[in-house]
Amino acid sequence: MTAFAIEHDETGRRFHVVVEGSLCLLEYTLAGTVMTITHTGVPDAVGGRGIAAALMRQALDTARGRGWRVVPACSYARVFVERYPEYADLLA
C-alpha cells in the first residue's frame, strides 16, 4: 500500500492529502472526547488507490492515541469500521 502524506488540520477538523492535484479529505466534529466522522471524499480522478482507507486509519489511530471515542456517521466510515474490527473498540 502506498503511503500518503496525510495532514491533520485540528482547527478545521479534517485530515487531508493532495494527490495529483486532487484534494482528498476526511471531515469530523469533536464534542468533548467524541469524534464524529461526517464525510470522506476522494475525487474519482484518484479513486481506487486506498486513499480513503488511509485517511480513515489516520483518523482512527489519532482517536485511539488521544483516548477519543468515534461515531462513524458517514457511509464510508461505517463500512470501514465494519470491515476492520480492530477499530471496533473505538466506537461510541
N, C-alpha and C positions, 0 to 999 in steps of 0.2 A: 504494500500500500504506500502511496506517495505521501510524504509529509507536507503539510501545508503550514505556512507561517500565519497562523490564526492569531488575531489580536483581540484582547478583551477591553472593550470600552465600558468601564464601570459606570461612568456618568451617563452615557447613552443607553446603558442596559442592553448591550449586544456584544456578540462575538462576530468578527467578520474577517474576511480574507478576499483579496482581489486576485482572480485567476484569469490570465489572458485578457485583462481589462474589464472583466465582469465582476461586480460586487456580489459576494455570496455572504449571507448572514443568518444569524440566529438571534432573535429578539426575546427578551424576557422582562418580567416585572419582578420586583422584590418587595415583599411585605414581611418585615422582621427577618426571619430566617427561612422564609418560604419563597423559593424561586419558581415562578410560573413561566414556562416556556410557551410563548404566544405565537411565534412564527419562525419558520425556517424557509429560506429562499435561496435557490440556486438557479440561475438562468439556464435555459435549455442549451445554450451555446457551450456550456462547460459541464453539463449534467452527465451523470453516469460514471463519475470518477471517484466517488466516495467522499465528496466534499461535505455534503450534508451530514454524513456519518461522522466525519472528523470534527465538524462543528458541535455535534451532539456530545461526542466523547469529551471534548474540551470543556463544554458547559457542565456536564455531569461530573467530571473529575474536579472541576473548580468547586462545584456544590459540595462534593464529598470533602474536599480539603478544608472548606470553611464551615462544615457542620450544618449546611443548609438541607432542607427537605425540598423535594421537587414535585411540581404538578405539571405533567406533560399535556398542556391544553391544546396544542396544535396537532393535527392528524399525524404528521411525520414523527413528532416526538413520541406520541402514544405507541405507534407501531415499532419504533426503535427500542423503546423500553420493554415492550413485549418480546421482541426478538433477542434482546440481550439481558437475560435475567440477572446478570451480575450487578445491574444497576437498580434492581427492584427494591433493595433496602433503602434507597433514597426517596421513594415515593411517599408523599404526604398523605 
